[in-house]
Amino acid sequence: MPEKPGEIQIDKEIDARGSFCPGPLMELIRGIRAIPVGGTLALLSSDPGSARDVPAWVQKAGHELLGTFPEQGYTRFVVRRKR
């Protein structure tokens, strides 16, 4: 797994900072549907609940969490669509 988000090719980025549960997760679900299988999506979220919700949904939905990158005031979640 790449160690920095800049090393991962991102096909779509969703800025959900300032949105609270379940907003960031709903944005992620909508975004994953909009990219092709094999594509990558970055979700920016300032909601602390996303640290639990995003990895759980990604695993349940059968996608791949490429990384969780803490930034100043938010977290960047990078997900690859697997199906």
N, C-alpha and C positions, 0 to 999 in steps of 0.2 A: 504494500500500500504506500503511495506517495506520502511524504511527510509534510508537505505544504500544499495548501489549496491551489496555489499557482501552478503546480505540476500536473494538475488534473484538467483535462479538456472539458469545459462546461458548455452544454448545449442550450440550457435555459437557466436563468437565475430569477428567483422570486424573492422580493424584498417584503417580508411580512413583519418587519420590525414595527413595534407599536400595536400590533394585533395580539389579542389574547385568546386563550383556549376557547373553542377549538379552531380558531381562525387559521393559525399557521399550518395545522395539520390538514385542514380543508384545502388550503392553497397548495400544499404539497400533493395531495391526491389529484386535484385538478391539473396541476402541472405535469405530473407523471403521465397522465392520460394524453397530454399534448405532445409528448416527445416519442420518438420511435424506440422500439426495443433495442437495448444496447446504448441508448443515449444517457447523458448525465444531466442532473439537475442540482442546482445549489439553492437551498432555502436559507434565508437570513431571518433569524427569529430572536427577539428579545424576551420572549415568554419563557420563564424558567421551566414551565411544564413541558416544553418541547424536548428537553433533555431526556425525558422519560417517554413521551408520546411518540416522537419521531422514530427512534430505534425500534420500539415495539411494533409500530405499524409497518415499517419497512420489512421486518422479519415476517410478520403475519401475512403481508401481501406478496411475499416471495421475491422482493427486490434486494439490492445489495447496498449497504451503507458503506461508502468508500472512506468516509471520515467525518469526524465532528471536530470543528476547529473553533475554539473560543476566540472571539475578537473583542474589541473595546465596546462593552455594553450590549453585545449580542453574540449569538453562536451561528456559525455557518455549517450547515449539514449538507453533505454531498452524497447523492444517491444515484445509483445506476439502475435503470429500468431493465428487469430481467425477463419479463413476459408480457 
